[in-house]
Amino acid sequence: MSELFLPARLKVGPGALGNLGEIVKDLHASHLFIVTGSLMTKEPFQTRLKFLINESALKSTFFTGIHGEPTTKHVTAALSKLKESGADCVVAIGGGSVIDLAKAISVLAVEDCMELTSIPEMTSLKRLPLVAIPTTAGTGSEATKVTVITDTAKNVKLNPGHTGLIPDAAILDPELSVSLPKALTAYTGLDALSHAMEAYVSVKATPMSDLFAIEAIRLIGEWLPKAYSDGGDMTARERMLLGSWHAGVAFSNSSTNLAHAMARPLGTLFHIPHGLSVALLMPFVVEYSMASARERYDDIAKALGCKGESKPGNNVTSRLVEFNDEFEIWRDGAAYFHDLKDFKTHMALLVRDALSGNGILTNRQIPDGQDIENIYQKLASHLHMFQQA
């Protein structure tokens, strides 16, 4: 038997943000606690948002104190302001970091004194009503049962999961993503692609998660290059938001696996954006995992539009390399290492932390420490070429 969990309500299209007031009232809320990044506080977006709030006769309190990926310090600051405000609904407008922070505080505002690590153990999870409005097409957090928060005291990423973390509603408005820089378009888009691909080859994949995963791969493979080359292409932006949402549903109902397990310690240790870390690793992880999921990689190749060969899955790795070339992923990744000896210095820690991730056991070919070290070494060797260029 399989199940499918996803947000109860979805609004999609240019101008979809205009439905916010209606959605919030249907959730029986009147005071919004809006978590957003600094970009969303600028004109003309701020004027538009305030008009929508006033038109709907709603109160609002803003929290804009998040820069980069969310940490336990952000959680403490946002939670304090949320409790002080008396707001009865949390609205996240931003990328995955903003949405993840909003998820965490929507629970902690109700489940007082709970630790984030306790969330998966809860039979039922109480929280404030939650609306997610993504401005990037990447994490799919608007559709998932997971939040990712860095514990600053322990320097580790926490990723508690619970169906209660799935937002009540999501709004996908491409007008909010047209200003996204090219690099972020690439990082987030390739992260979404990895979610879909890993969901499809996961040992936890189901017929229902497969439907969402393959559609996400098809959408992202076709529309990411167009969104990257022309950020103002509204159709491309909308298709990417849909692709990211489909990927979020897919991996939330199956799982990610090896690439994400290895990307977390890499990103944490070298302060690399999450999407970039995953994109750097994906070609080498697919190469390693190919033999264990040949037919599924054949399906992925077809969804990506790869042609030729009786075994099209062989082209998936080369297509990922092409994406990384086209979107300057290798160059950007190499810039995070002053000296690639850093890999060797920290290899034992990278391998240990990767092995501790849940994604190891959902990979169809379960790696040992030497396998993981070999993949990191291949990445290091490849990046070395770009440092010499």
Buried (B, 14 or more C-beta within 10 A) or exposed (E): EEEBBBBEBBBBBBEBBBBBBEBBBBBEBBBBBBBBBEBBBEEEBEEBBEEBBEEBEBBBBBBBBBEEBBBBBBBEBBBEBBBEBEBBBBBBBBBBBBBBBBBBBBBBBEBEEBEBEEBBEBEEBEBBBBBBBBBBBBBBBBBBBBBBBBBEEEEBBBBBBBBBBBBBBBBBBBBBBBEBEBBBBBBBBBBBBBBBBBBBBBBBBBEBBBBBBBBBBBBBBBBBBBBBEEBEBBEBBBBBBBBBBBBBBBBBBBBBBBBBBBBBBBBBBBEBBBBBBBBBBBBBBBBBBBEBBEEBBBBBBBBBEBEEEEEBBBBBBBBBBEBBEEBBBBBBBBEBBEEBEBBEEBBEEBBEBBBEBEBBEBBBBEBEEEBBBEBBBBBBEBBBEBBEE
